[in-house]
């Protein structure tokens, strides 16, 4: 199977790249958008590479790399009434939401801000620049490799 590339968004005050670096591995849960859920369920595979993006902050930026280490499985938060991601309509035998596990790979020394990405003609077709609200987005191999070559650097 061919490796795929993704951009996963997270608010750094909720769960940022520093959290993942400390934890080494994390469940990517709480996705409550059907398009993003379908991507996690149907398309994301073990070994896929992830650009970790800090959203809802200033500046928004690609801040590091992760790797998918567990394919989609039912998000346990949907069944937990105490969770902000609880879904009363979701049933154990018919879960509505999925999550994946990711592992920390690197933190960028120089995060790539959204403003900087918009100035790069090589990324003009990137989903992030076309449909910015989607929390799980595909990235082409060419876009991924270009981003790694931009000098963001890994720490």
Secondary structure as the mmCIF struct_conf table of DSSP 4:
data_model
#
loop_
_struct_conf.conf_type_id
_struct_conf.id
_struct_conf.beg_label_comp_id
_struct_conf.beg_label_asym_id
_struct_conf.beg_label_seq_id
_struct_conf.end_label_comp_id
_struct_conf.end_label_asym_id
_struct_conf.end_label_seq_id
STRN STRN1 UNK A 5 UNK A 11
HELX_RH_AL_P HELX_RH_AL_P1 UNK A 12 UNK A 15
HELX_RH_AL_P HELX_RH_AL_P2 UNK A 17 UNK A 23
BEND BEND1 UNK A 24 UNK A 24
STRN STRN2 UNK A 25 UNK A 28
HELX_RH_AL_P HELX_RH_AL_P3 UNK A 34 UNK A 42
TURN_TY1_P TURN_TY1_P1 UNK A 43 UNK A 43
TURN_TY1_P TURN_TY1_P2 UNK A 46 UNK A 47
STRN STRN3 UNK A 49 UNK A 55
BEND BEND2 UNK A 56 UNK A 59
STRN STRN4 UNK A 61 UNK A 74
HELX_RH_3T_P HELX_RH_3T_P1 UNK A 76 UNK A 79
TURN_TY1_P TURN_TY1_P3 UNK A 81 UNK A 82
BEND BEND3 UNK A 83 UNK A 83
TURN_TY1_P TURN_TY1_P4 UNK A 84 UNK A 85
TURN_TY1_P TURN_TY1_P5 UNK A 88 UNK A 89
STRN STRN5 UNK A 91 UNK A 91
TURN_TY1_P TURN_TY1_P6 UNK A 92 UNK A 93
STRN STRN6 UNK A 94 UNK A 94
STRN STRN7 UNK A 98 UNK A 113
HELX_RH_AL_P HELX_RH_AL_P4 UNK A 114 UNK A 118
TURN_TY1_P TURN_TY1_P7 UNK A 119 UNK A 119
HELX_RH_3T_P HELX_RH_3T_P2 UNK A 121 UNK A 123
TURN_TY1_P TURN_TY1_P8 UNK A 124 UNK A 125
HELX_RH_AL_P HELX_RH_AL_P5 UNK A 127 UNK A 130
BEND BEND4 UNK A 131 UNK A 131
TURN_TY1_P TURN_TY1_P9 UNK A 132 UNK A 133
BEND BEND5 UNK A 135 UNK A 135
STRN STRN8 UNK A 136 UNK A 139
HELX_RH_AL_P HELX_RH_AL_P6 UNK A 141 UNK A 149
TURN_TY1_P TURN_TY1_P10 UNK A 150 UNK A 151
STRN STRN9 UNK A 154 UNK A 154
#
